[in-house]
């Protein structure tokens, strides 16, 4: 099973935001944004900061995808 952050990227598009904007408003590092871009594992602390900054829940920014 893996995690997809496609929902997060859609939210950013809808809000006319760039990844750099997300980094600044959520107070996360560029390394964390890069991990998100690659679909790598990220700490729940970072996910919660993103949710707080975007006023959403974790379900709104990620999906779990079953490996085939």
N, C-alpha and C positions, 0 to 999 in steps of 0.2 A: 504494500500500500504506500502511496506517496501523496504529497500535498501539492495542490495547485493554487497559485495566488492570482489566477485570472480575474476573479471577482474584484480583487484589490485594484488591478490595473484598469478595470472598467469603471470603478468609482472615481479613480483619478481622472480618467478621460471625461466622465460626466461633469466633474467639478472643474474641468479645464486646468488641471494641475500637472506638474512634471514631478518626476521622482525626486529631484532636488528640493522641490517645495515640500514633499512629504517628509523628507529627511529633516528639514528645518522645523516644520510645525510639530512633528512628533518627537523631536529631540533624539533622533537615532543616528548612528554612524553611517558613513558611505559604505562601509563593509557590510552592514546589515542590509542596506538597500540592494547591494550587489548579490547577496545571498538570496534575497527574495526574488530577484530577477532570474536567478538560476534554478529557483525552486528548491534550494537547499534548506536544511533545518535551521530554524531560528528560535530564539528563546521566547517563552511566553511573555516575559517582561516587555520585549520589543513589540510583540503582537498587541498587547494591552495598550501600550503607548500609541500605537497606530489607531486602534479602535477609539481611544479617548480623543485623539486629535481629529478624527474623521466623524466622531459621534455615531459610531456603529458598533456592532457586535462581531465576535470572531467569525460567526457563521456568515456574516456579510462580506468577509474578505478572503476566505479560503474554502476550498473543497478538498475532501479526501477522495483519491482515485485508486480503485483497486487495480493492482498489477495484473496483467493478462498472462 
